[in-house]
Amino acid sequence: MVRAKTQSREGAGAHVERIASIAVDCGFKIHERPGPGLLESVYEAVLAQGLVGNGLSVERQKPIPIRFDGILLNEGFRADLLVEGALLIELKCTERFAPVHGKQLLTYLRLMDLLLGLLMNFGTATFREGIKRVVNGRGAHSPW
């Protein structure tokens, strides 16, 4: 049973890595063409279209419910992009990341029980400065 779970998780990991690779390529092309200076919502729309153009399903402004003390709060948070139900992408448009940005994404990953998220900051001088992977190291179905 443990072996089957490990193989299943590894298969999910390979799947999300393939999606992440496509997302990074799309993000790089977007950063390269118009460059920094647009609104975050514009980058979100353009990135979503690029991902769809690569055959991926994308949900924009995905609500993330929170369960706290037995209460379900549906209006808790909204994730910028959820790709293939497996990869969470949070977009920023600032000169540099703040520590809270990674914490925010990690919280979203935990609430949604996802393995991997990408922070993409289109406000940096280079895309390399503006991309960050965040991995949810907690086991499946963690409450936080």
C-alpha positions in Angstrom: 0.0 0.0 0.0 2.8 2.5 0.9 4.5 1.7 -2.4 1.4 2.4 -4.4 0.9 5.7 -2.6 4.5 6.6 -3.3 4.3 5.8 -7.0 1.0 7.7 -7.2 2.6 10.8 -5.6 5.6 10.5 -7.9 3.3 10.3 -10.9 1.5 13.4 -9.7 4.9 15.1 -9.2 6.0 14.3 -12.8 2.7 15.6 -14.1 2.9 18.9 -12.2 6.5 19.4 -13.2 5.6 19.1 -16.8 2.9 21.7 -16.3 5.3 23.9 -14.4 7.8 23.8 -17.2 5.2 24.9 -19.7 4.1 27.7 -17.4 7.7 28.9 -16.9 8.2 29.0 -20.7 5.0 31.0 -21.1 5.9 33.4 -18.3 9.4 33.9 -19.8 7.9 34.8 -23.2 5.5 37.2 -21.7 8.2 38.9 -19.6 10.4 39.2 -22.6 7.9 40.8 -25.0 6.0 43.5 -23.1 8.4 43.5 -20.2 7.6 45.0 -16.7 5.1 47.8 -16.2 1.7 46.3 -17.0 -1.0 45.6 -14.4 -1.0 42.3 -12.6 -4.4 41.5 -14.1 -3.1 41.9 -17.6 -0.2 39.5 -17.0 -2.8 37.1 -15.5 -5.0 37.2 -18.6 -2.1 36.9 -21.0 -0.5 34.0 -19.1 -3.9 32.2 -18.8 -4.3 32.5 -22.6 -0.8 31.2 -23.2 -1.4 28.2 -21.0 -4.7 27.5 -22.7 -3.0 27.8 -26.1 -0.6 25.0 -24.9 -3.6 22.7 -24.3 -3.9 23.2 -20.5 -7.0 23.9 -18.5 -6.8 27.1 -16.5 -9.1 28.6 -13.8 -8.6 32.2 -13.0 -9.3 33.8 -9.6 -10.1 30.4 -8.1 -11.8 30.6 -4.7 -10.0 28.8 -1.9 -12.3 27.9 1.0 -11.1 27.8 4.5 -12.3 25.5 7.2 -11.8 26.8 10.7 -13.3 25.6 13.9 -15.9 23.6 12.0 -16.9 26.7 9.9 -16.5 26.7 6.1 -15.6 30.2 4.7 -16.0 30.2 1.0 -14.8 33.7 0.6 -11.4 33.1 2.2 -8.9 33.6 -0.6 -8.6 33.7 -4.4 -5.7 32.1 -6.2 -4.6 33.8 -9.4 -4.3 30.7 -11.6 -5.0 27.0 -11.1 -3.6 25.0 -14.0 -4.9 21.5 -14.7 -6.2 21.4 -11.1 -2.5 20.7 -10.1 -0.3 23.8 -10.3 -1.0 27.0 -8.5 0.4 30.2 -9.9 0.4 33.5 -8.0 1.3 36.6 -10.0 3.0 39.7 -8.7 4.1 42.9 -10.3 6.6 44.4 -7.8 10.3 45.3 -7.9 11.1 42.3 -5.7 9.4 39.5 -3.7 8.5 40.1 -0.1 8.7 37.2 2.4 4.9 37.3 2.7 4.5 36.3 -1.0 6.0 32.8 -0.5 4.1 32.3 2.7 0.9 33.3 1.0 1.5 30.8 -1.8 2.4 28.0 0.7 -0.8 28.6 2.6 -2.8 28.4 -0.6 -1.0 25.1 -1.5 -1.8 23.7 1.9 -5.4 24.7 1.9 -5.9 23.2 -1.6 -3.7 20.1 -0.8 -1.4 20.8 -3.8 2.2 19.9 -4.2 3.7 22.8 -6.2 3.1 26.5 -6.8 4.9 29.1 -8.8 5.3 32.8 -7.9 5.8 34.8 -11.0 6.8 38.4 -10.6 6.5 40.5 -13.8 7.9 43.6 -12.1 11.5 42.5 -12.0 14.2 43.4 -14.5 14.6 39.8 -15.5 12.3 36.8 -15.4 14.9 34.8 -13.6 14.7 37.2 -10.7 10.9 37.0 -10.8 10.3 33.2 -10.6 10.1 31.2 -7.5 9.0 27.6 -6.8 7.2 26.8 -3.6 6.7 23.2 -2.6 4.2 22.0 -0.1 6.1 19.5 2.0 3.2 18.5 4.2 1.4 15.2 3.6 -1.9 14.9 1.8 -5.0 16.3 3.4 -3.1 18.5 5.9 -5.5 21.0 7.6 -2.9 23.8 7.2 
